[in-house]
Structures are given as structure tokens and as C-alpha cells.
Amino acid sequence: MHQINSPTSATEMPLPRVVIGGVLRDVRLQKQLTLRTVAEAAPAALGYVSEVERGIKEPSSEVLGGIVAALGIPLSELFREVSFRMQVSEQLSVAPIPVDSVRQHS
């Protein structure tokens, strides 16, 4: 069996739900919105949104869409920031993905 050399081990790699939650919280705080305001606009239970932000719960695509809409950001911006943070944590060089390459595969 071949061993794949990776920059980090699985134990060092953050879970995507934790990174997503961190980005959501950072955006909310930057926009000076309360958890209650976001939860009501999403609409989602306040406790659930709190758990999403803390990386405890993994939101459905519908809930995630509601949260980013309440935050006033496009879903693509959330994923772009999550991707950037994951690359940094994985110690990968951060290079933009060619848009034409993405469009060919969608």
C-alpha cells in the first residue's frame, strides 16, 4: 500500500463544519449583528444557529442559505473564505482556481 504524503494529518485538519461556523460568526460580528437577528431572518432556531457557528451542528443547504442571506453575503463568498481557511490550515499554497476550469466541470 502506498502512503500519500500530506502536509497535515487527519487529526490536525479542521472539520469543515467548524470552519464554516467560524466564518459565519466572523461575518456576523463584523456586521455587528446579533445571533437573534440572524436566526430570525434565516429563519432558524437561535440555539441551532449558535451550534452551527460553534461547529457543533452541520447545517442543511436550506439553513445555510438562510443564514448567508440574513448576513447579506452570497453563498459563494462563504465557500471562498472557507476554502481559503482550509488551505491555510492544510499549509497548502493558496492559488485561485481558474474559473474556466470550474465551468467546464459543472
N, C-alpha and C positions, 0 to 999 in steps of 0.2 A: 504494500500500500504506500502511495506517495504522500508525503507531507507537504501541505501548502504553507508557504511562508507568508504570514500575515503580520502587519505592523502591531496588532494588538490581539490579545487572547479574547475568547468569548466572555470571560469574566470581567474584562476591562471595558468592553463595548457597552455603551448605554442602551437601554431598551428604547425603541422608537417612541413608545407612548410617554416615556419620561422626557424625552427631548421635545416632543410635540407639546406636552403640558408646560414645559419651561418657556417655550416660545410664546404660547398663548398668554401665560402670566406676564411675561415681559412686555408684550404688546399692550395688554390691559393696563398695567401700571404706567407705562409710558403715556398712554392716552388718558390717564387719571380717571379710569372707570372703576366702579365698584363691582365686586363679584355679583352682587344682587342685580345691578343694571344689566350686566351681560347675560345673566341667567334669564331674566325676564324677557329680554329682547330675543334670545336664542330660539324659541323658548325651551328651557330645560330647568330641571330642579337645581336650586342653588348648591346643595350638597354634592350633586353629581358633577357640576361644573368645577367645583372645588377639587373633587377627586381627580378629574381629568387634568387640571392644572398641576396637581401634585404627582401625576404619573401613576396613580393607583388604578384608574379606570381607563380603558381604551374606548374612545367614543365611536359610535357608528358614523358613517359618512353623512347622514342627515343631521345628527347633532353637531358634528364638526362644521358642517356648512352653516348651521345656525349660529354657532359661536363666532366664526370668522366674519359672518355678516354683521353680527352685533358689534364686533370690533372694528368694522369698516375696512377690512383688508380682503383682498382676493385670496382664494384658497391656494393659488399658485405661489403667492408670496409666502404663505405659511410653509409650504413644502420647500421652497427655495431656501429659507432660513434653516429649516430642519436639516436639509441636505448639507448645508454649509457647516452646521454644528456637528453633524455626524462625521463629516470628512475631517474636521479639525480633531475630534476625539479619536478618530482612527489613524491620525497622523498621516493622512494622505495629502498629497499636493492638491490644492483646490484649483481646478480648471473648469471653465464654463463648458457646458455640453452644447455642441453645435446644434442649433435649432433645426436645421435641415435634416439632421440625423434622427431627431426625435419625431419629426413629422413623417418621415418615411416608415417608421415602425408603428405609427398609431392608426 
